[in-house]
Amino acid sequence: MERKQFIRNFAVGGSLLLTAPMLFNACSDDTDDIIDDENNNGNDITVDLNHADFAALKTVGGFAYKGDIIIVRSSESAYIALSKICTHQGCTVAFNSSNNDLVCPCHGSKFSISGTVTNGPAATNLKQYSVKVTGNTLTIS
């Protein structure tokens, strides 16, 4: 190999090595991270029930997403918050109010309203979060 070709190959290879971490990080999917709201301490997330994005939560059986969480209005005064990420292969689950369960559209896994697996292929329950209602604000932790 000639010196000129060696230097060119070295420069190209070095450039690839330097840019690869940036490219891979740009495409990564951090599904375990939940973005904290600016007004909260720790990992608490707040939901303004008056906001248009959460209009479905005004009726029992309605649901909405906030980050990686699905929020379900289970009764006139109660809400349930679970991870929206199916534990089988990471698809987003949806709430089925007629059966009172969560269904994964990718492979048919089903979860109870408490996040427990009721039908596979998922083998692990959905993570459950605590919900506190204060006026028109939900605090999820």
Buried (B, 14 or more C-beta within 10 A) or exposed (E): EEEEEEEEEEEEEEEEEEEEEEEEEEEEEEEEEBEBBEEEEEEBBBBEBEEEEBEBBEEEBBBBBBBBBBBBBBEEEEBBBBBBBBBBEEBBBBBEBEEEBBBBEBEEBBBBBEBEBBEEBBEEBBBBBEBEEEEEEBBBB
